[in-house]
């Protein structure tokens, strides 16, 4: 059995995969945010108001005198999930595999806390020369960036009890085979290209997990160049998948039509706080009837049993 958890962390990504057969926990990226930004909250309030025929009549009949109250009464008070608390709620004390897809803060905010609160056996992160303007970071994010660079830049294979792993797409190990993980990207050329174009997204990890006839693809922030490489080299592997975690939060920049057409996903999950102006949801909907956003569904969970049967549940039923 595997269970995948697509967490509602606002603008960012945190995916948790429980490999029940091997008793291993995998975390892909982390974004630990305190609350919705004001733009997102206002947008949701507006949509709540527009969801009824006469919002103002509803507003006063319920005895509500401000938009925040209507927001909560209408059921749109969606709290962001703290990944640390969520992992604790699952009962885990250690993380077997942490995959840091690429060096953007909406994918690594909370990394230091993750290592502080849990034993992390392995971290996947590739060497690169990208830097960060630390003047734009909070004090906690500066610690996250320092922690990331510590593992990224080390020449050791093990650091503070954590094994540093840097797999490319053609690499394989027993643990990955047992958990049926395929690394679809990056390759050395993609990392080189990312640095030449000063675009971290191009070097993003893209991970395929297979279980009992089902396929899950976790796209990180992969962009066109990444997907072109995957289509060219893994066309058969990515056909007809169950769940696609849309790359780059469902933006146009992460949407590559030939890849999505091949994947033909049953479900597309978009991890996002505020809907971006470059949203590609309608494009995904051409190939998938179930395009779900964490900002509306909350945390989304898929469970796949060993016989291929499965279920899903969402935190909010809308």
PEQUI-V373134 format. One record per run of one state. SS is the DSSP state (~ for helix, > for strand, _ for the rest). FROM is the first residue (numbers start at 0). LEN is the number of residues. If there is no record, write none. Layout:
BEGIN
SS;FROM;LEN
SS;FROM;LEN
END
This chain:
BEGIN
_;0;1
>;1;5
_;6;8
>;14;5
_;19;4
>;23;5
_;28;1
>;29;2
_;31;6
~;37;13
_;50;4
~;54;7
_;61;5
~;66;7
_;73;9
~;82;8
_;90;3
>;93;6
_;99;5
~;104;3
>;107;2
_;109;1
~;110;7
_;117;1
>;118;6
_;124;9
~;133;3
_;136;2
~;138;15
_;153;4
>;157;2
_;159;2
>;161;4
_;165;8
~;173;5
_;178;2
>;180;5
_;185;2
~;187;9
_;196;3
~;199;4
_;203;2
>;205;6
_;211;2
>;213;5
_;218;5
~;223;11
_;234;8
>;242;3
_;245;1
~;246;4
>;250;1
~;251;3
_;254;2
~;256;7
_;263;3
>;266;4
_;270;8
>;278;1
_;279;1
~;280;4
_;284;6
>;290;3
~;293;4
_;297;2
>;299;5
_;304;5
>;309;5
_;314;4
END
